[in-house]
């Protein structure tokens, strides 16, 4: 196994990291840390997912934490849905 590294704020960097990758375990910096905004965190997650899809990656795991549930939390990184068909 080899670790591929990319800059989550640079889509070209992410695309380069996806070359030859079979699976992705994605963890973005959480916006409550103060290092990124909700919008930046959501954009990073979308960039990783879109890049993985474009590269034909077979498996992707998006890791997040607490407040997972049925209702919106008001925090972008928990409330973001991957697509219109997700529930």
C-alpha positions as CSV (number, residue, x, y, z in Angstrom):
1,X,0.0,0.0,0.0
2,X,1.2,3.5,-0.8
3,X,-0.1,6.7,0.6
4,X,-1.0,9.4,-2.0
5,X,-0.9,13.0,-0.7
6,X,-2.6,16.1,-2.2
7,X,-3.4,19.6,-1.2
8,X,-7.2,19.7,-0.4
9,X,-7.3,23.4,-1.6
10,X,-5.7,22.6,-5.0
11,X,-7.8,20.4,-7.3
12,X,-4.8,19.7,-9.7
13,X,-2.9,18.4,-6.7
14,X,-5.8,16.1,-5.8
15,X,-6.1,14.9,-9.4
16,X,-2.4,14.0,-9.4
17,X,-2.8,12.1,-6.1
18,X,-5.6,10.1,-7.6
19,X,-3.5,8.5,-10.4
20,X,-3.5,4.8,-9.9
21,X,-5.5,4.9,-6.7
22,X,-7.9,2.1,-5.8
23,X,-9.5,3.6,-2.7
24,X,-9.8,6.9,-0.9
25,X,-10.2,7.6,2.8
26,X,-11.0,11.3,3.0
27,X,-10.9,13.5,6.1
28,X,-11.0,17.2,5.7
29,X,-10.1,19.8,8.3
30,X,-13.2,20.4,10.3
31,X,-14.5,24.0,10.1
32,X,-15.1,24.3,13.9
33,X,-11.3,24.1,14.2
34,X,-11.2,27.7,12.9
35,X,-8.6,26.7,10.2
36,X,-11.2,26.6,7.4
37,X,-14.8,27.9,6.9
38,X,-17.8,25.6,6.4
39,X,-17.7,26.5,2.7
40,X,-14.0,25.6,2.4
41,X,-14.6,22.3,4.1
42,X,-17.5,21.4,1.9
43,X,-15.5,22.5,-1.2
44,X,-12.6,20.3,-0.2
45,X,-14.9,17.2,0.3
46,X,-16.5,17.9,-3.1
47,X,-13.1,18.3,-4.8
48,X,-11.9,15.0,-3.4
49,X,-15.1,13.1,-4.3
50,X,-15.2,14.6,-7.8
51,X,-11.6,13.9,-8.4
52,X,-11.9,10.3,-7.2
53,X,-15.0,9.8,-9.5
54,X,-13.2,11.3,-12.5
55,X,-10.2,9.0,-11.9
56,X,-12.4,5.9,-11.7
57,X,-11.5,5.2,-8.0
58,X,-13.5,2.1,-6.9
59,X,-14.0,3.0,-3.3
60,X,-14.3,6.2,-1.3
61,X,-14.8,6.6,2.5
62,X,-15.7,10.1,3.7
63,X,-15.0,10.2,7.5
64,X,-16.9,12.7,9.6
65,X,-17.8,12.9,13.3
66,X,-20.6,13.8,15.7
67,X,-24.0,15.3,15.1
68,X,-24.8,12.7,12.4
69,X,-28.5,12.3,12.4
70,X,-31.7,13.0,10.5
71,X,-32.0,16.7,11.0
72,X,-29.7,19.6,9.8
73,X,-27.1,20.7,12.3
74,X,-26.3,24.1,10.8
75,X,-22.7,23.0,10.2
76,X,-21.9,22.6,6.5
77,X,-19.6,19.6,6.9
78,X,-22.4,17.6,8.6
79,X,-25.3,18.8,6.5
80,X,-23.8,18.4,3.0
81,X,-25.3,15.6,1.0
82,X,-23.3,13.8,-1.7
83,X,-26.0,14.1,-4.4
84,X,-29.7,14.8,-4.9
85,X,-30.6,11.1,-4.6
86,X,-29.0,10.6,-1.2
87,X,-31.4,10.7,1.8
